[in-house]
Amino acid sequence: MAFRSTSSRRTIFGDTVSMTRRAGFFEHAADMLFLTGPDGRIVDANPAAEAGLGYSHTELTSLTIPALCTPAQFDKALDLVNSEAAVAELDVVARDGRLIPLEVSYRRDGGEGYVVARDVAQRKLAAMGLLAGGVAHDFNNLLAGILGHAAMLSDIPSPEVREEAGIIIRAAGRAKELTDRLLGFAARGSAQKTAVDLHAAVREVVALLRGATPENIVLQTALDAPRAVILADAGQIHQVLLNLAVNARDAMPKGGALTFRTQGADQAVRLSIEDSGVGIPPEVRHRIFEPYFTTKKRDRGTGLGLSVVYGIVHEHRGSIELVSEVGKGTTFSLTFPLVAA
């Protein structure tokens, strides 16, 4: 039976804290909090745990912490909850099948356990961005030297040398495109931010897409936000919209609908790019923003498009959310702060 034991919280939070403050902390904490009983079963979970994992309180209180993890990490989770106090990183399966990397802290107090779990996906992506940005910056410096010497070679009055120099320049140019994308993911590019009308940007991108989209894909807009002016680099916003739109188009080989939709959202504007395509499998959704991760064939993509989108959105103090269902489609929702009226 599910219950919210006052005595359990007294054990965990200490007798010096009032019951009201304990309840407030448990209910309103941003981290996922769980209480476990002597048999290891979850006896209480806070709203953040329910929202983060998608389970109801009743469902969570019928499970154990190891049961929430992937089969490959069951034993690791079991070791965690059998200890007196420990910290581990675990991949937990949400109700919709998504894998969520969590940093889990566990402490036993008598026969009860106190669990704090924090989603570390954003931290991992930030670390990847820092690494990618450093590598790309150094690599760009090397490419500048290669391109400079190749340009000098192309001035030599020899057809053979000029041809070889051209090959070098083209190859280095392709390499620079990749490093520029990595810099976009790392948000270390030179963004020139001005007031940008997101509705105008969407219309421009839709106009570009009309000539590059199969006839069996319908392009639609529902730009209902009352205001949509944001502080942004116009070129980078176009890049975000194009990357998401091209991914949506490629996800609908048999046709479908691609919709750009905006809504107002409390001093912000929310832009959704929706497709009715194949959807993204739950087991890979937590990896889609990683550099070089792709579900496309090798010749169809580098795996940097969504990484760049992630970097640009966060550089603009925005957020990005994904909702996808296999066989029904995918929606990416971007939220940006509005320019003050």
C-alpha positions in Angstrom: 0.0 0.0 0.0 1.3 3.5 -0.9 1.7 5.9 2.1 3.6 9.0 3.0 5.0 8.2 6.4 5.7 11.2 8.7 8.0 9.0 10.8 10.0 8.0 7.7 10.6 11.7 6.8 11.5 12.4 10.5 14.2 9.7 10.3 15.6 11.1 7.0 15.3 14.8 7.4 16.0 15.0 11.2 13.9 15.9 14.2 15.1 19.5 14.2 13.1 20.3 11.1 9.4 21.0 11.4 6.9 18.6 9.8 5.6 21.4 7.6 9.1 22.3 6.3 9.9 18.6 5.7 6.7 18.1 3.7 7.4 21.2 1.7 10.9 20.2 0.9 9.8 16.7 -0.2 6.9 17.9 -2.3 8.7 20.8 -4.0 12.2 19.6 -4.5 13.5 19.8 -8.1 15.4 16.5 -7.7 13.6 13.2 -7.8 13.2 11.9 -4.2 12.2 8.4 -3.1 11.7 6.7 0.2 12.2 2.9 0.3 11.0 0.5 2.9 12.9 -2.4 4.6 12.1 -4.7 1.7 13.6 -2.2 -0.8 10.2 -1.3 -2.3 9.5 2.4 -2.9 7.0 3.6 -0.3 7.0 7.3 -1.3 8.1 9.4 -4.3 7.8 13.2 -4.8 6.1 15.0 -7.7 9.5 15.6 -9.5 10.0 11.8 -9.6 6.5 11.2 -11.0 6.9 14.0 -13.7 10.5 13.0 -14.6 9.8 9.3 -15.1 6.2 9.5 -16.2 4.9 7.1 -13.6 2.0 7.7 -11.3 2.6 7.7 -7.5 0.7 4.4 -7.3 2.9 2.8 -10.1 6.1 4.0 -8.4 5.2 2.5 -5.0 4.8 -0.9 -6.6 8.4 -0.9 -7.8 12.0 -1.0 -6.4 14.8 1.2 -7.6 16.6 -1.7 -9.4 13.3 -2.5 -11.2 13.4 1.0 -12.7 16.8 0.4 -14.3 17.8 -1.3 -17.5 18.5 -5.0 -17.2 22.2 -4.3 -17.8 22.3 -2.1 -14.7 20.1 -4.1 -12.4 23.0 -5.6 -10.4 24.6 -2.2 -10.1 21.4 -0.7 -8.8 21.0 -3.7 -6.4 24.5 -3.1 -5.0 23.6 0.6 -4.5 20.5 -0.1 -2.4 22.2 -2.9 -0.4 24.9 -0.5 0.8 24.7 1.9 3.7 25.5 4.9 1.6 26.6 5.2 -2.0 26.4 7.2 -5.2 26.1 5.7 -8.7 25.1 6.7 -12.2 22.2 4.6 -13.5 20.2 4.5 -16.7 16.5 4.5 -15.7 13.7 3.5 -18.0 10.9 6.0 -18.0 7.3 4.9 -18.5 7.4 5.8 -22.2 10.5 3.8 -22.7 13.0 6.6 -22.7 16.4 6.0 -21.1 17.3 8.7 -18.6 20.8 8.9 -17.1 20.5 9.7 -13.4 23.0 10.4 -10.7 21.6 8.5 -7.8 22.5 9.0 -4.1 21.4 6.5 -1.6 21.5 6.5 2.2 20.1 3.8 4.5 18.8 4.9 7.9 17.6 2.0 10.0 15.4 -0.1 7.8 14.5 2.7 5.4 16.3 4.2 2.5 16.5 7.8 1.2 17.2 8.2 -2.6 18.0 11.4 -4.4 18.2 11.1 -8.2 19.3 13.9 -10.6 19.0 13.9 -14.4 22.6 14.4 -15.7 21.8 14.4 -19.4 22.2 18.2 -19.7 25.5 18.0 -17.8 26.8 15.3 -20.1 25.9 17.3 -23.2 27.5 20.5 -21.7 30.7 18.5 -21.1 30.6 17.1 -24.7 30.1 20.7 -25.9 33.1 21.9 -24.0 35.3 19.1 -25.4 33.9 19.5 -28.9 34.5 23.2 -28.9 38.1 22.9 -27.8 38.9 20.3 -30.4 37.1 22.2 -33.2 38.9 25.4 -32.3 42.3 23.8 -32.4 41.5 21.9 -35.6 40.3 25.1 -37.3 43.7 26.7 -36.6 45.4 23.7 -38.3 43.1 23.9 -41.2 43.9 27.6 -41.7 47.6 26.7 -42.1 46.7 23.9 -44.6 44.4 26.1 -46.6 47.0 28.9 -46.7 49.8 26.7 -48.0 47.4 25.0 -50.5 46.4 28.5 -51.8 50.1 29.3 -52.4 50.5 26.0 -54.2 47.6 26.8 -56.5 49.5 29.9 -57.7 52.3 27.7 -59.1 52.1 27.6 -63.0 51.7 23.9 -63.2 48.4 22.1 -64.1 49.4 19.1 -62.0 50.2 21.1 -58.9 47.1 23.2 -59.2 44.9 20.1 -59.5 46.5 18.6 -56.4 46.2 22.0 -54.5 42.5 22.1 -55.5 41.9 18.6 -54.0 43.6 19.8 -50.8 41.5 23.0 -50.6 38.2 21.1 -51.2 39.0 18.4 -48.6 40.0 21.1 -46.1 36.9 23.0 -46.9 34.7 20.0 -46.0 36.7 19.5 -42.8 36.1 23.1 -41.9 32.3 22.6 -42.4 32.4 19.8 -39.8 34.4 21.9 -37.3 32.0 24.8 -37.8 29.1 22.5 -36.9 31.0 21.3 -33.8 31.5 24.9 -32.8 27.8 25.4 -33.3 27.1 22.5 -30.9 29.5 24.0 -28.4 27.9 27.5 -28.9 31.4 29.0 -29.4 30.7 30.5 -32.8 30.5 34.3 -33.4 26.7 34.9 -32.9 25.6 38.4 -33.8 22.3 38.8 -31.9 19.6 41.3 -32.9 15.8 41.4 -32.7 14.5 38.6 -34.9 10.9 37.9 -35.7 10.5 34.2 -35.3 7.4 34.2 -37.5 9.3 35.9 -40.4 12.1 33.3 -40.0 9.7 30.4 -40.2 8.0 31.9 -43.3 11.4 32.3 -45.0 12.5 28.7 -44.2 9.1 27.3 -45.4 9.6 29.2 -48.7 13.1 27.6 -49.0 11.7 24.2 -48.2 9.0 24.3 -50.9 11.4 23.7 -53.7 13.3 20.9 -51.8 10.4 18.9 -50.3 8.6 16.0 -52.1 5.1 16.6 -53.3 3.7 14.0 -50.9 4.8 16.1 -47.9 2.5 18.9 -46.9 4.1 22.0 -45.4 1.8 23.8 -42.9 2.1 26.7 -40.5 0.0 27.7 -37.5 1.8 30.8 -36.2 -0.6 31.7 -33.3 1.8 33.3 -30.8 0.7 36.9 -30.2 4.4 38.0 -30.1 7.4 36.2 -31.5 10.4 38.7 -31.5 13.4 37.2 -29.8 17.1 38.3 -29.4 18.9 36.0 -31.7 21.5 35.5 -34.5 19.2 35.3 -37.5 21.5 33.0 -39.4 21.7 30.5 -36.5 18.0 30.5 -36.1 17.6 29.7 -39.8 20.1 26.9 -39.3 18.1 25.5 -36.4 14.8 25.6 -38.4 16.4 24.1 -41.5 18.1 21.3 -39.5 14.9 20.3 -37.8 12.8 20.6 -41.0 15.2 18.5 -43.0 15.2 15.8 -40.3 11.4 15.9 -40.3 11.3 15.6 -44.1 13.7 12.6 -44.1 11.5 10.9 -41.4 8.6 10.8 -43.8 9.7 8.8 -46.8 6.1 7.8 -47.6 4.9 11.4 -47.2 3.0 13.2 -44.5 2.7 16.6 -42.9 5.4 19.0 -41.6 3.9 21.7 -39.4 5.5 24.8 -37.8 3.4 25.9 -34.8 3.9 28.8 -32.4 2.3 29.6 -29.1 2.7 32.3 -26.4 4.3 31.0 -23.2 4.7 33.5 -20.3 7.2 36.1 -21.6 8.4 33.5 -24.1 7.5 32.0 -27.4 7.2 28.3 -28.1 7.9 27.0 -31.6 7.1 23.4 -32.4 8.2 21.5 -35.5 5.9 18.5 -36.0 6.1 15.6 -38.4 4.0 12.6 -39.0 6.9 10.3 -39.8 8.5 7.2 -38.5 9.2 8.5 -35.0 12.3 8.0 -32.8 12.7 4.7 -30.9 12.6 5.2 -27.1 15.9 3.5 -26.5 17.9 6.1 -28.5 16.0 9.3 -27.6 18.4 10.2 -24.8 21.3 10.2 -27.3 19.9 12.2 -30.2 21.8 15.4 -29.2 25.1 13.7 -28.9 27.7 14.7 -31.6 28.0 12.1 -34.4 25.1 10.1 -33.2 22.6 9.4 -36.0 20.0 6.9 -36.9 20.4 7.7 -40.6 22.6 5.7 -43.0 26.2 6.8 -43.1 25.8 8.6 -46.4 22.7 10.5 -45.3 24.0 12.4 -42.3 27.0 13.3 -40.1 25.1 13.1 -36.8 25.9 16.7 -36.1 22.6 18.4 -37.1 20.8 18.0 -33.8 24.0 18.6 -31.8 24.2 22.0 -33.5 20.5 22.7 -32.8 21.0 21.9 -29.1 24.1 24.2 -28.9 22.4 27.1 -30.7 19.2 26.9 -28.7 21.0 26.9 -25.4 23.3 29.8 -26.5 20.1 31.7 -27.1 18.9 31.0 -23.5 16.2 28.7 -24.9 15.2 25.1 -24.2 14.3 22.2 -26.4 11.9 19.3 -25.8 11.2 16.1 -27.7 8.0 14.1 -27.9 8.0 11.1 -30.3 6.0 8.0 -30.9 7.2 5.3 -33.2 5.0 5.1 -36.3 3.2 8.4 -35.5 5.7 11.1 -35.6 8.0 13.5 -33.7 7.7 17.0 -32.3 10.6 19.2 -31.3 9.5 22.2 -29.2 11.8 25.2 -28.8 11.1 27.9 -26.2 12.9 31.3 -26.4 12.5 34.4 -24.2 10.8 37.3 -25.9 12.4 40.7 -26.4 10.8 43.1 -23.9 7.9 45.0 -25.5 
